[in-house]
Amino acid sequence: MDFFDENKVTPHLGIRVQKISTDSRTIQTEDGNDYEFDKLLLATGGKPIVPPIPGTDKEGVSTLKYLEDAERIYNFKGTKAVVVGAGTVGVEASISLKRRGLKVSLLEQLGQVLPNVFDEEASIIIRKIIEDKGIEVITGEQVVQFKGDSHIRTVVTDKREIECDMVVLACGVRPAIELGQKAGIGIGSSGGLRVDGQMMTSLPDIYGAGDVAETYDISRDMDGINAIWPCAVEQGRIAGLNMVGQKTRYAGSIRMNSIGNFIGLPAVSMGIISVHGHEFQEIKRKAKDTYRKIVLRDGRIVGAILVGQTQKAGLYTTLLRKKVDVSNHVPLLMSDRVNFADLMPLIKENEGKFTEIQYRELMTNCLQ
Ligand SMILES: Cc1cc2nc3c(=O)[nH]c(=O)nc-3n(C[C@H](O)[C@H](O)[C@H](O)COP(=O)(O)OP(=O)(O)OC[C@H]3O[C@@H](n4cnc5c(N)ncnc54)[C@H](O)[C@@H]3O)c2cc1C
């Protein structure tokens, strides 16, 4: 039995929903059908950002979001690729293209690789690993034009011109809000569909979840979009429970990224990673190929970076999620070896914050 049969879901694949009619409680699909709803979930995800640069329509230039994008890139012929954007998708795409034997240039307009995920110190370590794989990394340069006849031939930046046969645009995603917005759903300050703690939008019985929804961000203590898979899955689960009448509150999201599997050095980051303002405190520890940083606000972890040694990532996540005051335990948290016994006082002080499962998870983490 497949997923849909097992869960009594009727899939309608390959059909776009083009309108929501709130008065008649129906949705209209592009093939002319109407479907009634009692409850509706909008999980329309994100759309790849295509920067407003001349020449993005040339053959050989592609975003990387959908399966057809991946297939198109896979089928491009040529030997030289430029990847625009050194976020997680851009870095991963560069490594994959390099593995396929292409000459790869990775271009980033900001001054470092993975600027939204790692701080400068961590990014220096990671950049070296990427360069050691034979990828040319160019930061602090902006693309101004994609040149060629019908096919891409060169990428022009504000400083140089790079020959290429293909370009991958990895410039991020923006929430695909159009359907919801046209129906009158409120939009939040990050540009996503605004939802409450039960994942309901500003319109009754219409819910939002995943990359399209703006939810409570635990680290920032404000609403925002953390466009990662685990957040989307959890939000979908909470929305579903509420839609069938099981009132459940979404605890909030934490941005988390792990890139170890594709660069070859374990590296994890979560929450707030670069801070401005006196309310934050940064504690860093750097050795040859390892780097660790925690960001505190009012004695609580609101962000962390772990490069080289990431075993304690789960522990940091739990302490962040539970807003545990760690101010008296910072040297312990920054040390290479943390034993459960050492953390016992901290956990005991905050016992009420942890469920039985979390308590056991903490123990396992500390004993690793
Ligand atoms: C290349 C890439 C790599 C990634 N790697 C990771 C990773 O390693 N780890 C991680 O945590 N996250 C990763 N992400 C992010 C992760 O994929 C997203 O956070 C997650 O897929 C969001 O799920 P979603 O259901 O909200 O949206 P999506 O997965 O984007 O799904 C939305 C779906 O809605 C459909 N849709 C939109 N509008 C309509 C409409 N009008 N009618 C009908 N259907 C519609 C879309 O076609 C799409 O299939 C990656 C993203 C990309 C692009």
Ligand as a Chemical Component Dictionary entry (heavy atoms), coordinates in Angstrom:
data_LIG
# 
_chem_comp.id                   LIG 
_chem_comp.type                 NON-POLYMER 
_chem_comp.pdbx_formal_charge   0 
_chem_comp.three_letter_code    LIG 
# 
loop_
_chem_comp_atom.comp_id 
_chem_comp_atom.atom_id 
_chem_comp_atom.alt_atom_id 
_chem_comp_atom.type_symbol 
_chem_comp_atom.charge 
_chem_comp_atom.model_Cartn_x 
_chem_comp_atom.model_Cartn_y 
_chem_comp_atom.model_Cartn_z 
_chem_comp_atom.pdbx_ordinal 
LIG C1  C1  C 0 18.130 22.500 -3.636 1  
LIG C2  C2  C 0 17.543 22.508 -2.244 2  
LIG C3  C3  C 0 18.173 21.779 -1.249 3  
LIG C4  C4  C 0 17.661 21.773 0.058  4  
LIG N1  N1  N 0 18.308 21.047 1.024  5  
LIG C5  C5  C 0 17.818 21.029 2.281  6  
LIG C6  C6  C 0 18.453 20.253 3.288  7  
LIG O1  O1  O 0 19.485 19.618 3.055  8  
LIG N2  N2  N 0 17.920 20.266 4.540  9  
LIG C7  C7  C 0 16.785 20.986 4.844  10 
LIG O2  O2  O 0 16.337 20.955 5.974  11 
LIG N3  N3  N 0 16.158 21.715 3.896  12 
LIG C8  C8  C 0 16.638 21.753 2.624  13 
LIG N4  N4  N 0 15.995 22.501 1.662  14 
LIG C9  C9  C 0 14.775 23.238 2.039  15 
LIG C10 C10 C 0 13.581 22.292 2.030  16 
LIG O3  O3  O 0 13.523 21.618 0.790  17 
LIG C11 C11 C 0 12.301 23.102 2.247  18 
LIG O4  O4  O 0 12.377 23.770 3.490  19 
LIG C12 C12 C 0 11.064 22.211 2.256  20 
LIG O5  O5  O 0 10.949 21.484 1.060  21 
LIG C13 C13 C 0 9.824  23.071 2.449  22 
LIG O6  O6  O 0 8.689  22.277 2.318  23 
LIG P1  P1  P 0 7.295  22.900 1.851  24 
LIG O7  O7  O 0 6.349  21.771 1.808  25 
LIG O8  O8  O 0 6.981  24.089 2.676  26 
LIG O9  O9  O 0 7.581  23.495 0.395  27 
LIG P2  P2  P 0 8.029  22.775 -0.961 28 
LIG O10 O10 O 0 8.839  21.568 -0.693 29 
LIG O11 O11 O 0 8.601  23.868 -1.793 30 
LIG O12 O12 O 0 6.655  22.274 -1.586 31 
LIG C14 C14 C 0 5.656  23.176 -2.020 32 
LIG C15 C15 C 0 4.895  22.497 -3.138 33 
LIG O13 O13 O 0 3.728  23.237 -3.431 34 
LIG C16 C16 C 0 3.536  23.224 -4.832 35 
LIG N5  N5  N 0 2.707  24.387 -5.186 36 
LIG C17 C17 C 0 3.010  25.704 -5.089 37 
LIG N6  N6  N 0 2.018  26.481 -5.532 38 
LIG C18 C18 C 0 1.039  25.636 -5.916 39 
LIG C19 C19 C 0 -0.251 25.829 -6.486 40 
LIG N7  N7  N 0 -0.753 27.049 -6.724 41 
LIG N8  N8  N 0 -1.002 24.728 -6.783 42 
LIG C20 C20 C 0 -0.519 23.479 -6.534 43 
LIG N9  N9  N 0 0.689  23.237 -6.009 44 
LIG C21 C21 C 0 1.458  24.300 -5.701 45 
LIG C22 C22 C 0 4.938  23.324 -5.391 46 
LIG O14 O14 O 0 4.984  22.871 -6.728 47 
LIG C23 C23 C 0 5.698  22.425 -4.429 48 
LIG O15 O15 O 0 5.731  21.093 -4.866 49 
LIG C24 C24 C 0 16.505 22.524 0.346  50 
LIG C25 C25 C 0 15.873 23.270 -0.643 51 
LIG C26 C26 C 0 16.385 23.265 -1.933 52 
LIG C27 C27 C 0 15.697 24.082 -3.003 53 
# 
loop_
_chem_comp_bond.comp_id 
_chem_comp_bond.atom_id_1 
_chem_comp_bond.atom_id_2 
_chem_comp_bond.value_order 
_chem_comp_bond.pdbx_ordinal 
LIG C1  C2  SING 1  
LIG C2  C3  SING 2  
LIG C2  C26 DOUB 3  
LIG C3  C4  DOUB 4  
LIG C4  N1  SING 5  
LIG C4  C24 SING 6  
LIG N1  C5  DOUB 7  
LIG C5  C6  SING 8  
LIG C5  C8  SING 9  
LIG C6  O1  DOUB 10 
LIG C6  N2  SING 11 
LIG N2  C7  SING 12 
LIG C7  O2  DOUB 13 
LIG C7  N3  SING 14 
LIG N3  C8  DOUB 15 
LIG C8  N4  SING 16 
LIG N4  C9  SING 17 
LIG N4  C24 SING 18 
LIG C9  C10 SING 19 
LIG C10 O3  SING 20 
LIG C10 C11 SING 21 
LIG C11 O4  SING 22 
LIG C11 C12 SING 23 
LIG C12 O5  SING 24 
LIG C12 C13 SING 25 
LIG C13 O6  SING 26 
LIG O6  P1  SING 27 
LIG P1  O7  DOUB 28 
LIG P1  O8  SING 29 
LIG P1  O9  SING 30 
LIG O9  P2  SING 31 
LIG P2  O10 DOUB 32 
LIG P2  O11 SING 33 
LIG P2  O12 SING 34 
LIG O12 C14 SING 35 
LIG C14 C15 SING 36 
LIG C15 O13 SING 37 
LIG C15 C23 SING 38 
LIG O13 C16 SING 39 
LIG C16 N5  SING 40 
LIG C16 C22 SING 41 
LIG N5  C17 SING 42 
LIG N5  C21 SING 43 
LIG C17 N6  DOUB 44 
LIG N6  C18 SING 45 
LIG C18 C19 SING 46 
LIG C18 C21 DOUB 47 
LIG C19 N7  SING 48 
LIG C19 N8  DOUB 49 
LIG N8  C20 SING 50 
LIG C20 N9  DOUB 51 
LIG N9  C21 SING 52 
LIG C22 O14 SING 53 
LIG C22 C23 SING 54 
LIG C23 O15 SING 55 
LIG C24 C25 DOUB 56 
LIG C25 C26 SING 57 
LIG C26 C27 SING 58 
# 
